[in-house]
Amino acid sequence: MQIRKIGSIVLASAFTIFLSTGLAVAQDTAKQDLKAAGTNTKNAAKDTGHAVSTGSKKAYHKTANGTRTATDKTVNGTKTVGKDIGHGTKVAAKDTAHGTKKVGDKIAGKPTPQ
């Protein structure tokens, strides 16, 4: 019987040591998993922040270029319209002067040139 008791004690001791080692390994693995999850979350946040920053900069530069282009076209269009209005005003003034002269000549009784 003594051998059975010793065998049981040895078996129980071995079983206890095996279980306690398994729990310690499981705890280390859980800590490592949590640490890895925290690191992955931190890296994902950094990557997201970088992507947002890059996208914002690109959008800003495209908006700035679009604004410059629109401004340049507006300036050129305004110059063209101004020139056209100036030319139209000169032509209208000449036509008005010529018409006024014709009316004046008719009133004065001068013959119309052909």
Secondary structure, DSSP 4 states (H G I P E B T S, - for coil): -HHHHHHHHHHHHHHHHHHHHHHHHHHHHHHHHHHHHHHHHHHHHHHHHHHHHHHHHHHHHHHHHHHHHHHHHHHHHHHHHHHHHHHHHHHHHHHHHHHHHHHHHHHHTPPPP-
